[in-house]
Amino acid sequence: MNSINQRTENRIIRRKILSMILPITLENILQMTSRIISMAMIGRINPIAVGAIGMSNIIFNMIWAIFRGVSTGVSVFVAQAHGANNYVKLEKIVTQTLFFSILLVIILQQLLFWNANTLLKIFDPSKELLADASLYLRIISWGLPFITVALIVAGTLQGMGNAKTPMKIAMIMNIVNITFSYILIFGKLGIKPMGLRGAALGLLTAHITAALLGLKVLFGKDGVLTTIGNESSFKVQFEQVLPVYRIGLPTSFETIFWEGAAILMTKAILTYGEIAYAAYQLGLQAEAISYMPAAGFGVAATTFIGHAIGSQDRELGKKYIRQLIKWTSILTIFTGGVLVFFPKQVMRLLTNDGEIVKIGAMYLFVMGLVQIPQNINGVFNGALRGAGYSKIPMIIAMLGLWLIRVPLSLLVAFVFEVSITFIWIALGLDLIFRFTCGLIIFKKKDIYGSKSLIEGE
């Protein structure tokens, strides 16, 4: 009888996991597809445009990362409040975080817009590359307030176990991005071809669309927060906002560390020429074939560990993690295998430049070999964040970047001056290091018995 009950419980757990994983995976695939298509369109203009987008995204993502982390913080608190059935607390967390974040991101957007040229000079680009990157960055900076809203909406809904609605918003956003980018880049429907400017405007339009849809989901008629019925205050209540930022900002810093390291990585890769840098940027997009689908397992780990802690059911949390690691591994065997066995074919989807394909294919091969440890470590990190231990993934990421990835890459480029393949190997060693540290800490840390972050109201 116990074995029958166990199998039944496992089926229920798998069903809940799939209800989260499938929409998140589809959402990530949609985003990946949109980026690949957009990059492929730009890749058929010239390598300078590809490099301009890559440089601009590093700066843009430093601000985006702040609010991506805040979204994670919202998701953690919402998950625990949802698990404890404390919906008054849930509503306060979301509305206060959203209001404060909009005020903050507007300030940061203005700083970015007026200082775009100065910030991009960090990369020491050519005059043409600087001009293109500055143009692109100024335009997409206007999307920051809108993407912040979309991120917090997604974090809220995923924390409640609703992954389908963010997926639908992402689907519409990406369709808008691809459609408008195609029309504006190449000049369709009687519009003059805009090239790089068109790509930026297409992305901006998509961000605005996602924000409007997200606000409707939260505050429209029969919206998620409207149905709770609690009165929202338009005065910032820092006692609601600060804990969310405290949990979310380590995740932000984790990404910011990466973007900071990417500046030095860009300098190192550019020593091999702009063709090599374009291959790296296209390789990053292609690598998403593996890590983007698996990223949903990390989000699910955050949500389900949060629910388990909120409901004080540690055994349930353990069962969720076992299933998440199992299915992450199975998925990655297939997606990582594509990168290992068909790297050139994948690169040819993005560019018809033979030299870019050759360099990018070696990058994909190396990254394909380390996809399983990378993606399992994503589950470890998601579980740790769901339990409130968001500083641990940040510290591990910082050590991997600044003790392995960046030093080895700089040595390869500026001291040994050997093949760029050795930079790709340095990246792989960083990911293996992170997985090893994550595994050791995860086994030693009793995350299932963590104290709930939600106080009674």
C-alpha positions as CSV (number, residue, x, y, z in Angstrom):
1,M,0.0,0.0,0.0
2,N,2.8,2.4,0.9
3,S,4.5,1.8,-2.5
4,I,1.2,2.5,-4.3
5,N,0.8,5.8,-2.3
6,Q,4.4,6.7,-3.0
7,R,3.9,6.2,-6.8
8,T,0.7,8.2,-6.6
9,E,2.4,11.0,-4.8
10,N,5.3,11.0,-7.3
11,R,2.8,11.3,-10.1
12,I,1.2,14.3,-8.5
13,I,4.6,15.9,-7.9
14,R,5.6,15.3,-11.5
15,R,2.3,16.7,-12.7
16,K,2.9,19.9,-10.7
17,I,6.4,20.2,-11.9
18,L,5.3,19.8,-15.5
19,S,2.7,22.5,-15.0
20,M,5.5,24.8,-14.1
21,I,8.3,23.5,-16.3
22,L,6.5,23.2,-19.6
23,P,5.2,26.8,-19.8
24,I,8.6,28.2,-18.5
25,T,10.5,26.0,-20.9
26,L,8.2,27.2,-23.8
27,E,8.6,30.8,-22.6
28,N,12.4,30.4,-22.6
29,I,12.4,28.8,-26.0
30,L,10.3,31.6,-27.3
31,Q,12.7,34.2,-25.9
32,M,15.7,32.2,-27.2
33,T,14.1,31.9,-30.7
34,S,13.3,35.6,-30.8
35,R,16.9,36.5,-29.9
36,I,18.3,34.0,-32.4
37,I,16.0,35.3,-35.2
38,S,16.8,38.9,-34.3
39,M,20.5,38.2,-34.2
40,A,20.3,36.3,-37.5
41,M,18.7,39.3,-39.1
42,I,21.4,41.6,-37.8
43,G,24.1,39.0,-38.6
44,R,23.1,39.4,-42.3
45,I,23.9,43.2,-42.1
46,N,27.5,43.1,-40.9
47,P,29.7,41.9,-38.0
48,I,29.9,45.4,-36.7
49,A,26.2,45.5,-35.9
50,V,26.4,42.1,-34.1
51,G,29.3,43.4,-32.0
52,A,27.3,46.7,-31.3
53,I,24.4,44.7,-29.9
54,G,26.7,42.5,-27.8
55,M,28.5,45.5,-26.2
56,S,25.2,47.4,-25.6
57,N,23.6,44.4,-24.0
58,I,26.4,44.1,-21.5
59,I,25.7,47.6,-20.2
60,F,21.9,47.3,-20.5
61,N,21.9,44.0,-18.7
62,M,23.7,45.5,-15.6
63,I,20.5,47.5,-14.9
64,W,18.2,44.7,-16.2
65,A,20.0,42.4,-13.7
66,I,19.0,44.5,-10.7
67,F,15.3,44.0,-11.5
68,R,15.7,40.4,-12.6
69,G,17.0,39.8,-9.1
70,V,14.2,41.8,-7.6
71,S,11.8,39.6,-9.5
72,T,13.4,36.6,-7.9
73,G,13.0,38.2,-4.5
74,V,9.3,38.8,-5.2
75,S,8.9,35.2,-6.4
76,V,10.5,33.9,-3.1
77,F,8.2,35.9,-0.9
78,V,5.1,35.3,-3.0
79,A,5.8,31.5,-3.0
80,Q,6.1,31.4,0.8
81,A,3.1,33.7,1.3
82,H,1.1,31.5,-1.1
83,G,2.2,28.4,0.7
84,A,1.1,29.9,4.0
85,N,-2.2,31.2,2.4
86,N,-1.2,34.8,3.5
87,Y,-2.7,36.7,0.6
88,V,-2.8,40.1,2.3
89,K,1.0,39.9,2.7
90,L,1.3,38.7,-0.9
91,E,-0.5,41.7,-2.2
92,K,1.5,44.2,-0.2
93,I,4.8,42.7,-1.3
94,V,3.9,42.9,-5.0
95,T,2.4,46.4,-5.1
96,Q,5.0,48.0,-3.0
97,T,7.9,46.4,-4.8
98,L,6.4,47.3,-8.2
99,F,5.8,50.9,-7.2
100,F,9.3,51.4,-5.8
101,S,11.0,49.6,-8.6
102,I,9.4,51.8,-11.3
103,L,10.6,54.9,-9.5
104,L,14.1,53.5,-9.2
105,V,14.4,52.2,-12.8
106,I,13.3,55.6,-14.3
107,I,16.3,57.2,-12.6
108,L,18.7,54.5,-13.8
109,Q,17.3,54.7,-17.3
110,Q,18.0,58.4,-17.5
111,L,21.6,58.0,-16.3
112,L,22.1,55.3,-18.9
113,F,20.6,57.3,-21.8
114,W,22.7,60.4,-21.2
115,N,25.9,58.5,-20.5
116,A,25.7,55.7,-23.1
117,N,28.7,56.9,-25.2
118,T,30.9,57.2,-22.1
119,L,30.0,53.8,-20.7
120,L,30.6,52.1,-24.0
121,K,34.1,53.5,-24.3
122,I,35.1,51.1,-21.5
123,F,35.4,48.4,-24.3
124,D,37.8,50.6,-26.3
125,P,35.8,50.0,-29.5
126,S,36.5,51.3,-33.0
127,K,34.8,54.6,-33.9
128,E,32.2,52.8,-36.1
129,L,31.5,50.2,-33.5
130,L,31.1,52.8,-30.8
131,A,28.7,54.8,-32.9
132,D,26.5,51.8,-33.6
133,A,26.5,50.6,-30.0
134,S,25.7,54.0,-28.6
135,L,22.7,54.4,-31.0
136,Y,21.4,51.0,-30.1
137,L,21.8,51.4,-26.3
138,R,20.1,54.8,-26.2
139,I,17.0,53.4,-27.9
140,I,16.7,50.2,-25.9
141,S,17.3,52.0,-22.6
142,W,13.7,53.4,-22.8
143,G,12.5,49.9,-22.5
144,L,14.0,49.4,-19.0
145,P,10.9,50.7,-17.0
146,F,8.6,48.4,-19.1
147,I,10.8,45.3,-18.8
148,T,11.0,45.9,-15.1
149,V,7.2,45.7,-14.8
150,A,7.2,42.6,-16.9
151,L,9.8,40.9,-14.8
152,I,8.0,41.6,-11.5
153,V,4.7,40.4,-13.0
154,A,6.4,37.2,-14.1
155,G,8.0,36.7,-10.6
156,T,4.7,37.2,-8.9
157,L,2.8,34.7,-11.1
158,Q,5.5,32.1,-11.0
159,G,5.7,32.4,-7.2
160,M,2.1,31.5,-7.1
161,G,2.7,28.5,-9.3
162,N,1.2,30.1,-12.4
163,A,3.7,29.8,-15.2
164,K,1.2,29.8,-18.1
165,T,0.3,33.5,-18.0
166,P,3.9,34.7,-18.1
167,M,4.4,32.3,-21.0
168,K,1.5,33.8,-22.9
169,I,2.8,37.3,-22.3
170,A,6.3,36.2,-23.5
171,M,4.8,34.7,-26.6
172,I,3.1,37.9,-27.5
173,M,6.2,39.9,-26.7
174,N,8.4,37.8,-28.8
175,I,6.0,37.8,-31.8
176,V,5.9,41.6,-31.6
177,N,9.7,41.8,-31.4
178,I,10.3,39.5,-34.4
179,T,7.6,41.1,-36.5
180,F,8.5,44.8,-35.8
181,S,12.3,44.0,-36.1
182,Y,11.8,42.4,-39.5
183,I,9.7,45.2,-40.8
184,L,12.0,47.9,-39.5
185,I,15.4,46.3,-40.1
186,F,14.8,45.4,-43.7
187,G,12.2,48.0,-44.6
188,K,8.9,46.3,-45.3
189,L,5.3,47.7,-45.8
190,G,6.7,50.8,-47.4
191,I,9.0,51.7,-44.5
192,K,12.6,52.7,-45.2
193,P,15.2,50.1,-44.0
194,M,16.5,51.1,-40.6
195,G,19.1,48.4,-39.9
196,L,20.4,48.4,-36.3
197,R,18.0,51.2,-35.4
198,G,15.1,49.1,-36.5
199,A,16.2,46.2,-34.3
200,A,16.3,48.5,-31.3
201,L,12.9,49.9,-32.0
202,G,11.4,46.4,-32.5
203,L,12.8,45.4,-29.1
204,L,11.4,48.5,-27.4
205,T,8.0,47.9,-28.8
206,A,8.0,44.4,-27.5
207,H,9.0,45.5,-24.0
208,I,6.1,48.1,-23.9
209,T,3.7,45.4,-25.0
210,A,4.8,43.0,-22.3
211,A,4.5,45.6,-19.6
212,L,0.9,46.7,-20.6
213,L,-0.2,43.0,-20.7
214,G,1.4,42.4,-17.3
215,L,-0.3,45.3,-15.6
216,K,-3.6,44.2,-17.0
217,V,-3.1,40.7,-15.5
218,L,-2.3,42.1,-12.1
219,F,-4.7,45.1,-11.9
220,G,-7.3,44.7,-14.6
221,K,-10.8,43.4,-14.1
222,D,-10.6,40.0,-12.4
223,G,-6.8,40.6,-12.1
224,V,-4.6,38.5,-9.8
225,L,-4.3,41.3,-7.2
226,T,-7.7,42.9,-7.8
227,T,-9.5,39.8,-6.7
228,I,-7.6,39.9,-3.3
229,G,-9.5,43.0,-2.5
230,N,-6.9,44.7,-0.3
231,E,-6.4,48.4,-0.7
232,S,-3.1,49.3,-2.2
233,S,-1.1,52.3,-1.0
234,F,0.9,54.5,-3.4
235,K,3.2,55.5,-0.6
236,V,6.4,53.4,-0.4
237,Q,6.3,51.1,2.6
238,F,10.0,50.2,3.0
239,E,9.2,47.5,5.5
240,Q,7.6,45.6,2.6
241,V,10.2,46.5,-0.1
242,L,13.5,46.1,1.7
243,P,13.2,42.4,2.5
244,V,12.4,41.7,-1.1
245,Y,15.5,43.6,-2.2
246,R,17.6,42.0,0.5
247,I,16.7,38.5,-1.0
248,G,16.7,39.6,-4.6
249,L,19.8,41.8,-4.9
250,P,22.3,38.9,-4.4
251,T,20.8,37.4,-7.5
252,S,21.2,40.8,-9.2
253,F,24.8,41.1,-8.2
254,E,25.4,37.6,-9.5
255,T,24.4,38.8,-12.9
256,I,26.1,42.1,-12.5
257,F,29.4,40.3,-11.6
258,W,29.0,38.4,-14.9
259,E,28.4,41.6,-16.9
260,G,31.4,43.2,-15.2
261,A,33.5,40.2,-16.1
262,A,32.0,40.3,-19.6
263,I,33.7,43.7,-20.1
264,L,37.1,42.1,-19.5
265,M,36.1,39.0,-21.5
266,T,35.1,41.3,-24.4
267,K,38.5,43.0,-24.3
268,A,40.2,39.6,-24.4
269,I,38.1,38.2,-27.2
270,L,38.4,41.4,-29.3
271,T,42.2,40.8,-29.4
272,Y,41.3,38.0,-31.8
273,G,39.4,40.4,-34.0
274,E,35.8,41.5,-34.5
275,I,35.0,38.3,-36.4
276,A,35.9,36.3,-33.3
277,Y,33.7,38.5,-31.1
278,A,30.8,38.2,-33.5
279,A,31.2,34.4,-33.3
280,Y,31.2,34.6,-29.5
281,Q,28.0,36.6,-29.5
282,L,26.2,34.3,-31.9
283,G,27.5,31.3,-30.0
284,L,25.9,32.7,-26.8
285,Q,22.6,32.9,-28.6
286,A,23.0,29.4,-30.0
287,E,24.0,27.9,-26.6
288,A,20.6,29.0,-25.3
289,I,19.3,25.9,-27.1
290,S,20.4,23.9,-24.0
291,Y,20.4,26.2,-21.0
292,M,17.3,28.2,-21.7
293,P,14.9,25.1,-21.6
294,A,16.6,23.9,-18.5
295,A,16.4,27.3,-16.8
296,G,12.8,26.6,-16.0
297,F,13.8,23.9,-13.5
298,G,15.7,26.5,-11.4
299,V,12.6,28.7,-11.3
300,A,10.5,25.7,-10.4
301,A,12.9,24.8,-7.6
302,T,12.5,28.3,-6.1
303,T,8.7,28.1,-6.3
304,F,8.3,24.6,-4.9
305,I,10.9,25.0,-2.1
306,G,9.2,28.3,-1.2
307,H,5.8,26.5,-1.1
308,A,7.2,23.7,1.0
309,I,8.8,26.1,3.5
310,G,5.7,28.2,3.7
311,S,3.5,25.1,4.5
312,Q,6.3,23.7,6.7
313,D,6.5,20.4,4.8
314,R,10.2,19.5,4.5
315,E,9.7,16.0,3.0
316,L,7.6,17.5,0.2
317,G,10.5,19.8,-0.6
318,K,13.0,16.9,-0.8
319,K,10.7,15.0,-3.2
320,Y,10.4,18.0,-5.5
321,I,14.2,18.5,-5.7
322,R,14.8,14.8,-6.5
323,Q,12.4,15.0,-9.4
324,L,13.7,18.3,-10.6
325,I,17.3,17.1,-10.8
326,K,16.2,13.9,-12.5
327,W,14.3,15.6,-15.3
328,T,16.9,18.4,-15.7
329,S,19.5,15.7,-16.4
330,I,17.3,13.9,-18.9
331,L,16.5,17.1,-20.8
332,T,20.1,18.3,-20.9
333,I,21.4,15.0,-22.4
334,F,19.4,15.8,-25.5
335,T,19.9,19.6,-25.7
336,G,23.5,19.5,-24.7
337,G,24.0,16.7,-27.2
338,V,22.9,19.0,-30.0
339,L,25.7,21.4,-29.2
340,V,28.3,18.6,-29.0
341,F,27.4,16.7,-32.1
342,F,25.9,19.4,-34.4
343,P,27.7,22.7,-33.5
344,K,28.4,23.8,-37.1
345,Q,24.8,23.2,-38.2
346,V,23.6,25.3,-35.3
347,M,25.9,28.1,-36.1
348,R,24.9,28.1,-39.8
349,L,21.3,28.9,-38.6
350,L,22.7,32.3,-37.4
351,T,25.2,33.3,-40.0
352,N,26.6,32.3,-43.5
353,D,30.1,33.6,-42.6
354,G,32.4,30.6,-42.7
355,E,35.0,32.0,-40.3
356,I,32.3,32.9,-37.7
357,V,30.8,29.4,-38.1
358,K,34.2,27.8,-37.5
359,I,35.0,29.8,-34.3
360,G,31.5,29.6,-32.9
361,A,31.2,25.9,-33.5
362,M,34.2,25.2,-31.2
363,Y,32.6,27.4,-28.5
364,L,29.4,25.4,-28.8
365,F,31.2,22.1,-28.6
366,V,33.0,23.0,-25.4
367,M,29.9,24.5,-23.8
368,G,27.9,21.4,-24.8
369,L,30.3,19.2,-22.7
370,V,29.5,21.1,-19.5
371,Q,25.7,21.6,-19.9
372,I,24.7,18.9,-17.4
373,P,26.7,20.3,-14.5
374,Q,25.6,23.8,-15.4
375,N,21.9,23.0,-15.5
376,I,21.9,20.8,-12.4
377,N,23.6,23.6,-10.6
378,G,20.8,25.9,-11.7
379,V,18.4,23.6,-9.7
380,F,20.7,23.9,-6.6
381,N,20.7,27.7,-7.0
382,G,16.9,27.9,-7.4
383,A,16.3,25.8,-4.3
384,L,18.8,27.9,-2.2
385,R,17.0,31.1,-3.3
386,G,13.6,29.6,-2.5
387,A,14.8,29.0,1.1
388,G,16.2,32.5,1.4
389,Y,19.9,31.7,0.9
390,S,20.3,33.9,-2.2
391,K,23.8,35.0,-1.2
392,I,25.3,31.5,-1.6
393,P,24.8,31.3,-5.4
394,M,26.1,34.9,-5.7
395,I,29.3,34.1,-3.8
396,I,30.0,30.9,-5.9
397,A,29.4,32.8,-9.1
398,M,31.8,35.5,-8.0
399,L,34.5,33.0,-7.2
400,G,34.1,31.2,-10.5
401,L,34.2,34.4,-12.5
402,W,37.1,36.1,-10.8
403,L,39.2,33.1,-9.8
404,I,38.8,31.1,-13.0
405,R,37.0,32.5,-15.9
406,V,38.4,36.1,-16.1
407,P,42.1,35.4,-15.0
408,L,42.5,32.4,-17.3
409,S,40.9,34.2,-20.3
410,L,43.2,37.2,-19.8
411,L,46.2,35.0,-19.6
412,V,45.2,33.2,-22.7
413,A,44.7,36.4,-24.7
414,F,47.4,38.7,-23.4
415,V,50.2,36.5,-22.0
416,F,50.2,33.2,-23.8
417,E,48.5,34.5,-27.0
418,V,47.3,31.1,-28.0
419,S,44.1,29.9,-29.8
420,I,40.8,31.4,-28.7
421,T,39.7,27.8,-28.0
422,F,41.5,28.0,-24.7
423,I,39.2,30.9,-23.7
424,W,36.3,28.6,-24.3
425,I,37.9,25.9,-22.1
426,A,38.3,28.5,-19.3
427,L,34.6,29.1,-19.5
428,G,33.9,25.4,-19.1
429,L,36.2,25.1,-16.1
430,D,34.3,27.9,-14.4
431,L,31.0,26.1,-14.8
432,I,32.5,22.8,-13.5
433,F,33.8,24.7,-10.5
434,R,30.4,26.2,-9.7
435,F,28.7,22.9,-10.0
436,T,31.2,21.3,-7.6
437,C,30.8,24.1,-5.0
438,G,27.0,24.0,-5.4
439,L,26.8,20.3,-4.8
440,I,29.0,20.4,-1.7
441,I,27.0,23.3,-0.1
442,F,23.6,21.9,-1.1
443,K,24.4,18.6,0.6
444,K,25.6,20.3,3.8
445,K,22.8,23.0,4.0
446,D,19.5,22.0,5.5
447,I,17.4,24.1,3.2
448,Y,14.2,22.1,3.9
449,G,14.1,23.2,7.5
450,S,14.6,26.9,6.8
451,K,12.6,29.5,8.7
452,S,9.8,31.1,6.6
453,L,10.5,34.7,5.5
454,I,6.8,35.5,5.8
455,E,5.6,37.0,9.1
456,G,2.0,36.8,10.2
457,E,-0.2,39.7,9.5
